[in-house]
Amino acid sequence: MGKKSKNKRPELQNETTGNGGKTEEVEKIYKYITRIMSWTVGISAVLIILLPEFNSLILDRITQFLYYIFIITLLVFILFEFIGKYVKKLIRSSIG
């Protein structure tokens, strides 16, 4: 009764079965990069909310700098999530 489900994307199957150790290393590097970016976005967001409460010119400059880092990191993080497959290919080619 039930049909066998075929993988509609054979290149994805070859990608995961072809290079076992290399794929795991690429995944590890990709997760590490996204984890760092996620922490950067989170910490920047919290500091952007808290630092203006102290009414200091120096802290306002730091908040402005953190805001720019927050926006840039958030945009790059979103872009990485949308084109993750291509980022992983880039990582794979860079590690040899």
N, C-alpha and C positions, 0 to 999 in steps of 0.2 A: 504494500500500500504506500509506504513512505518512500519518497525519492531520496536518492543520495544527494546531499548538498555539495555542489561543486564550488570551488573557490572561483569567484568571478574575476579575481585579480591574480593571475598566475605569477606576475612579477613580484607581488608581495610574498607569495609562498616561497619563491626562489630566494628572495632576500632574507627570509628568516631561517631557511634551512641550509643555505649555501655556506655561510661563514658563521658558525656557531659562536666562537670566541670573540670574533671581531664585532658581531652584532651586539653581544652583551656589553662589550666595552663602549660601543657607540651609545647604547641606551644609558649606560652609567654616566657618561660624559654629558649627554643631553639632559638627564634628570638633574645632574649637578648644576648645570647652567641655569635651568629653569627654577631650581630651588633657590639659588643665589638671587636671581631676579625677583622671585616672589618675596623673599625676605626684605630685599631692598625697597620694594614697593610698600610693603606693610609697615616697616619702620619709618620710612619717609612720611607716609600718610599720618601716622600717629604723631610724629614730631611736628608736622605742619599744623596739626590741630592744637597741640599743647604749647609750642614755643611763643606764639603771639600773645599769650596771656601774661607774659612777664614784662611787657612794655619796655623793651630794651632795643636800642638801635642796632647793636651787634647781633642780637638774636633775630631781629627782623631780616637782616642781611643773610644770616644762616638759613632762615626759613625760606627766603626767596631762592637761594641756591638749592635747597632740598626740594622745593617745588619743581624746579626745572629737572632735577634728577628723577623725581617721581614721574613726571609726565613722559620723559624720554624712555625710562625703563619700562613703564607701563605699555607704551606703544610698541616697543621692541618685543616685550613679552607676548603681547597679543599677536603680533606678526609671527613670532616663533610658533605659537600654537596653531595658527592657520597654515603655515607652510612647514610644519614639523618634518614631513617626509624629506623635503629638500634640504633642510638644515642637517638632518641625519646623514644624508648623502654627502654633504659638504664635510661633516665631521669624519665620515668614513674615508673620504679621499685625502683628508689632511693627516690622518694617523697612518696612512700608508697601506 
